[in-house]
Amino acid sequence: MLFQHEPAIRALIDHSDSLIRSEALKRLYHMWGRDDLLGQVCETALNGPDEFIRSEAVSALGLRHMGGIEDPATKFQVMSTLVRFLRKTDYAPDQMRAYDAILTILDGKANLSEYGWNRETRVDWERLLPYEQAIG
């Protein structure tokens, strides 16, 4: 029944309001599993027009792929996007959100604490190297 509204929700992906745009992406990609939007979600995470929509796209990636990704190409695309976002953002809560998504995909869970968060010391960069090397 809800899926009959998919065309209307897809039209909201380009809405001028970040909240509406993010809700449309999350509904379609995370909740309804519309994998044809993977490229758009990754692009939004890295180059979205504002910090809010970029952060929400990162959350959608983590939630959609919680517990792992079987397809190697999809896994590489998602993981390299999350690693790039983690390197790119200076906002600690967004760094934690990205690393939480990474650990949820790789390990099925994440146990991050905000206490003493430091991206350079808390992130296992060696483990992420395969996804970082290929992106330069």
C-alpha positions, 0 to 999 in steps of 0.5 A: 500500500505504501509503495504506491507513493514511491513516485511522489517520494522519489520526487522529494529527493530534489526538494529544496528543504534538507529535512524533506530531502533526507527523509525521502532518501532514508525512506527509499534507500534504508527503509524500502531497500531501493538499491538503485539509489546507492550512487545518489546516497553516496554522492549526497554523503560526500557532496550534499549541499549542507552538513545535515543532508550529508550526515543523514545520507551517512546514517542511511548507508549504515542503517541499510547495510547493518550487519554486512554487505555481501556484494563486493562492489557495493561493499567497496562503494559504501565503505569508501564513501564512509571512509572519505566522509570520516576523513572529510568532516571535522564535526566530531558527532558526524565522525562518530556517525560515520565510524559507527556505520563502518563498524556496524557494516564490518562487525554487525555492531558498534560500541562507540562512546563520545567520551574521549572521541578523537578520530585519529586515535579511536579509528582503526585506520589500518583496518580501513586502508583497503577502502582508503588506498583506492580512493587516493 
